[in-house]
Amino acid sequence: MDAFLTSLFAMALAEFGDRPQILCAALAIRYGRISPIIWGLGLATLCNCAISAVAGSAVNQWISEDPLQLFYALSLIFAGVGMVAWRRPTDLLEDWSIGPFWTSFLGLFILQFGDKGQFILAATAARTDMAIFAAAGGWVGVMIACVPAILLRRRLSEVVPIPTVRFVGGAAFLLVGGILALSAWGIV
């Protein structure tokens, strides 16, 4: 259950106000249909979560507990920096003409691949050695963050103060990651 809940909360927070959420809202506005966007998001996220969890599970077999905790701490620190730092604008895939499902599936798969969420999920799977639960929690977390963006579209920023959530979330990731890193080094 630790792997499920940790990855759920971390992924939901990490994706809030991030490029996948923005792309989901933009695609929902562009196509005016939410169902294919949600299906594309769900499948792309499932694929990325499975890849991350399997990779993290493989890492678990190679290294001991303290380095695993440091790996997890660094994933949180990098996610925190990514949340409070400038990020490049999101490509809204306006030139893609392959339909709402394929545009959302391929666009979100590419956008999420190698993103901070994948590293958090891989580190969670490595730390807990529960790849299936980490993947499931990560998938639910991304869906919690992105489905409201699809449903609310333009009104998302009116409902939730995105810059504040990103700053507070980034600060929380930095704090928890810093404490875990110091603990892994035996300082705390």
C-alpha positions in Angstrom: 0.0 0.0 0.0 3.0 2.3 0.6 4.0 2.1 -3.0 0.4 2.8 -4.2 -0.2 5.8 -2.0 3.2 7.3 -2.3 3.2 7.2 -6.1 -0.5 8.4 -6.2 0.1 11.5 -4.1 3.5 12.3 -5.6 2.3 11.9 -9.2 -0.8 13.9 -8.7 1.1 16.8 -7.2 4.0 16.6 -9.7 1.7 16.7 -12.7 -0.5 19.6 -11.4 0.0 22.6 -13.6 2.7 20.8 -15.6 2.8 20.3 -19.4 0.7 17.1 -19.6 -2.1 18.8 -17.8 -1.9 21.9 -20.0 -1.8 19.7 -23.2 -4.9 17.8 -22.0 -6.8 21.0 -21.5 -5.6 22.3 -24.9 -6.6 19.1 -26.7 -10.0 19.1 -25.1 -10.5 22.7 -26.2 -9.3 21.9 -29.7 -11.3 18.8 -30.3 -14.3 19.6 -28.1 -14.6 15.9 -27.2 -13.4 14.7 -23.9 -13.8 10.9 -24.2 -11.0 10.3 -26.7 -8.7 12.6 -24.8 -9.3 10.8 -21.6 -8.8 7.4 -23.2 -5.6 8.6 -24.9 -4.3 10.1 -21.6 -5.2 6.9 -19.7 -3.4 4.6 -22.2 -0.3 6.8 -22.6 0.0 7.1 -18.8 -0.5 3.4 -18.3 2.3 2.7 -20.7 4.7 5.2 -19.1 3.8 4.0 -15.6 4.5 0.4 -16.5 7.8 1.3 -18.1 8.8 3.3 -15.0 7.7 0.6 -12.5 9.5 -2.2 -14.4 12.7 -0.1 -14.6 12.5 0.8 -10.9 11.9 -2.8 -10.0 15.0 -3.8 -11.9 17.0 -1.2 -10.0 15.8 -2.6 -6.7 17.7 -5.9 -7.5 21.0 -4.1 -8.1 21.5 -1.7 -5.2 21.1 -1.7 -1.4 18.6 0.2 0.8 20.6 3.5 1.4 21.3 4.2 -2.3 17.7 3.4 -3.0 16.6 6.0 -0.5 19.0 8.5 -2.0 17.6 7.7 -5.5 14.1 8.3 -4.2 15.3 11.5 -2.5 16.9 12.8 -5.6 13.8 12.1 -7.7 11.8 14.3 -5.3 14.4 17.0 -5.2 14.5 17.1 -9.0 10.7 17.2 -9.1 10.7 20.1 -6.7 13.2 22.0 -8.8 11.1 21.3 -11.9 8.0 22.6 -10.2 9.4 25.9 -9.0 11.8 26.6 -11.9 10.9 28.0 -15.3 9.8 25.4 -17.9 9.6 25.6 -21.6 6.2 26.2 -23.2 4.1 23.3 -24.1 3.8 22.3 -27.7 0.0 22.1 -28.2 0.4 19.7 -31.2 -1.6 22.0 -33.5 0.1 20.5 -36.6 -0.9 17.0 -35.7 -3.9 15.8 -37.7 -4.3 12.2 -36.6 -7.5 12.6 -34.5 -8.2 13.3 -30.9 -7.3 9.8 -29.5 -4.1 9.3 -31.4 -3.0 12.9 -30.9 -3.6 12.7 -27.1 -2.1 9.2 -26.8 1.1 9.8 -28.8 1.5 13.4 -27.7 1.1 12.6 -24.0 3.2 9.4 -24.2 6.1 11.4 -25.7 5.6 14.3 -23.3 5.5 12.1 -20.2 8.4 9.9 -21.2 11.5 10.8 -19.2 9.6 13.5 -17.2 10.0 14.0 -13.5 7.0 11.8 -12.8 8.6 8.8 -14.4 11.7 9.2 -12.1 9.5 9.5 -9.0 7.6 6.4 -10.0 10.8 4.4 -10.9 12.3 5.4 -7.5 9.1 4.4 -5.7 9.1 1.0 -7.4 12.8 0.6 -6.6 12.4 1.6 -3.0 9.4 -0.5 -2.3 9.9 -3.4 -4.8 6.2 -3.3 -5.5 6.1 -2.4 -9.2 2.4 -3.1 -9.8 1.3 -1.0 -6.9 3.6 1.9 -7.8 2.4 1.8 -11.4 -1.2 1.7 -10.3 -0.8 4.6 -7.9 1.1 6.6 -10.5 -1.6 6.0 -13.1 -4.3 7.1 -10.7 -2.3 10.2 -9.6 -1.8 11.4 -13.2 -5.5 10.8 -14.0 -6.4 12.8 -10.8 -4.3 15.7 -12.0 -5.2 15.6 -15.7 -8.8 14.6 -16.0 -10.1 17.8 -14.3 -8.0 19.8 -16.8 -9.9 18.0 -19.6 -13.3 18.6 -18.0 -12.7 22.2 -16.9 -10.6 23.2 -19.9 -10.3 27.0 -19.8 -11.7 27.3 -16.3 -9.0 25.2 -14.6 -6.9 28.3 -13.7 -10.0 30.0 -12.3 -10.8 27.1 -10.0 -7.3 26.4 -8.7 -4.4 28.8 -8.2 -1.9 26.8 -10.3 1.2 28.9 -9.6 0.6 28.6 -5.9 0.0 24.9 -6.0 3.2 24.5 -8.1 5.3 26.6 -5.7 4.0 24.9 -2.5 4.2 21.4 -4.1 7.8 22.1 -5.3 8.8 23.4 -1.9 7.3 20.2 -0.3 9.2 18.0 -2.7 12.4 19.8 -2.0 11.9 19.6 1.8 11.0 15.9 1.9 13.7 15.0 -0.7 16.3 17.0 1.3 15.4 15.2 4.5 15.5 11.8 2.9 18.8 12.5 1.2 20.3 13.6 4.6 18.9 10.5 6.1 20.4 8.3 3.4 23.8 9.8 4.1 23.3 9.1 7.8 23.3 12.9 8.7 19.8 12.9 10.1 
